[in-house]
Amino acid sequence: MSTSSHIISPREGSPHTHTIILLHGRDSQASEFASEFFECEATGPEADRTLTALFPTVRWVFPQAKTIRSERFDTEMSQWFDMWSLEDVQERSELQVPGLESSVDLIIKIIKAEELLVPRSRIFLGGISQGFATSLAALFADGEGGFAGLCGFCSWLPLANEAASLIRASFDPGEQLASMQRLYAAAKSGREPLASTLLSRIRSIPVLVEHSRDDPVISVENMAGIRDTLGKLGFEDVIWHEYEDGGHWINEPQGVDDFVNFLRQAMRE
């Protein structure tokens, strides 16, 4: 299986103004996720309400996870990191660390490559389920901030128990974020508390998190935990949407509309 990204270029004749990097979920594929994702339609007066039509200048990047062994199921599967349980996503969290560090390194390299095409301030990072969990880890490990936005659907914060302990251990915002970087980065040492200018670049990133209450895979409380953790870290613009239904996917049509409105607002800023 190829581990290269699945890429949808801007529509013919349109300039490339923004990049949106979206990570698929566990036991999925980049191309499969992209195909299903682009079946979503927003509401509105436009004749073509698909996401590629509404955002013709966007380059959509769908990274592909590696195939790694599942400890619990004793089989190879596409996943950003191994994990023991979806019912308790923090159970045996030590299994998550090797794959998470490797995947974070991959995502940061993809971000750097996209920065050669557009400024970081025009790059969105996000994903669904385990994909967004990995995007969050990459955001903290990267430690530079400055993204156009962060978008996540039906997910959780990996190593959340460890993160909570680190946040409680310090009242210094710079040290809290530096600790988060050490938690998720492969290189664990040498990070000083973040300076105020870098703090602002991270905490000012607009964040959209969405989850449906009837999700049979991941409890909505896990996504609420992301919202609360970002709030404790001082993120200034976290938009939380909870829907009655939608399963383990993006709520349609309201969740799609909320995603579209978030992108439009962030692109104007």
Secondary structure, DSSP 8 states (H G I E B T S, - for coil): ---S-EEE---TT----EEEEEE--TT--HHHHHHHHTT-B--SS-S--BHHHH-TTEEEEE----EEEETTTTEEEE-SS--S-SSSTTTTGGGHHHHHHHHHHHHHHHHHHHTTTS-GGGEEEEEETHHHHHHHHHHHHH-----SEEEEES---TTHHHHHHHHHT-S-HHHHHHHHHHHHSSS-S------HHHHHHHHTS-EEEEEETT-SSS-HHHHHHHHHHHHHTT-S-EEEEEES---SS--TTHHHHHHHHHHHHHHH-
